[in-house]
Amino acid sequence: MTKMKAVGLYNHLPIDNQESLVDLEIEKPHPTKRDLLVRVEAIGMNPVDSKVRESNGEKLSEPKILGWDVAGIVEEVGPECTLFQPGDKVYYAGDITRQGGNSEFHLVDERIVGKKPESLSFAEAAALPLTTITAYESLFDRLAISSDSDTNKGKTILIIGAAGGVGSIATQLAKKVGMTVIGTTSRPETKEWVLSLGADATINHYEPFTAQLQELGFNSVDYILCLNATQKHWANMAEAIAPQGKICSIVESDEPLDLTLLKNKSVSFVWEFMFTRSMFQTEDMIKQHHLLNEVADSIDQNELKTTLNKRLTPINAENVKEAHRLLESGAAIGKIVVEKFN
C-alpha cells in the first residue's frame, strides 16, 4: 500500500483549534473509469473550504480532505479517459461530493478538468478554477449574457464584492465581452485592485446603491452579480436593477428572500453553484472542461490574468490553516494559494 501526504480533518472545528486541520498520511488512490490521478503542485483557497470545515458534523472515522482548486500534472488516467494523458499539466476545481485536493495525489473526473494555461505557474493557475467556473457560469449560463461585445454595448453590470476571488475574474470576463462594469468595494486597496482588473467604476457596498450609481450617471443596472451577503444587499439590489433585468447570487441566505420586490420590474433571479454539474453528473458537465480550456487560451493571449494575490509554501496543515484564517478575516483580496509538498 503506497502512502501519500495530505492535510485533512477528523473534527469540524474553528480554525484556531489545533485539531481543525492536521497533517496526514493516507493511501494513494488509483484512477478508474474517467478519473485522472493528478500529482498536486498547488492548491487554491476558497470560502467553501471554511464552510465545509466548520459544518456541524460528528467526529469522522475517516479523514475529510478539503481543497477545491488544484493545479498539477496527470500521473495516471482511468481506462475510459479520452481527454488527457500522463504528463499533461492541468487545473480544475473538482467535485464537492468527493475528497478534495489537499493531498499529494488527487482523483478527479476528466470532464471537469482543463489544460493549465501555459503562461502561468502552477500557483498562478491554482488561483483560478473554482472562481473562474463560478464567474463564467454566473455571467454566461445563469444571467445569459452574450459573448458578443457589440450586443453588450451600453449594458451595465454591478458586481457586489468585486475584490474577492470570484469578483476578480468576473470583472475581467464582463469587460472582455464589452460590458460596463461597476464593482462594489469598501477600502482604498480593494478599490485599486478592482479598477486594475478593468472595472469602469466602484461604489461602496455599505451605502445605498442607487444614489451612488446616479452620481456615476446610471439610474439602474441591467445585471447584478451578488457575491456577498445576499439578504443584506437584497433591498438595494431590487432598487438598483433595471426593469426586466437579471440578478444572480452565489451566496445562500439565512432568511427567505422577498421575491415580490422584483415583481413589478419583471426581474429574473437565479442561483449559481459551480458544483451543480459534478454533484448531479449532468449531461453537460463537460462544459466545465471546455470553459477552463477557453479561459486558459484567453490567459495565454493576455486577455485575462490570474487573480493570485498571496502564496504560501509548502502545503502542510500550518500553512493551510493560515490560509483559512486569512479567508475568514474577510479582508482577503484576490486569491490565496498554497504550493508544493516537501
Disulfide bonds with the S-S distance in Angstrom:
none
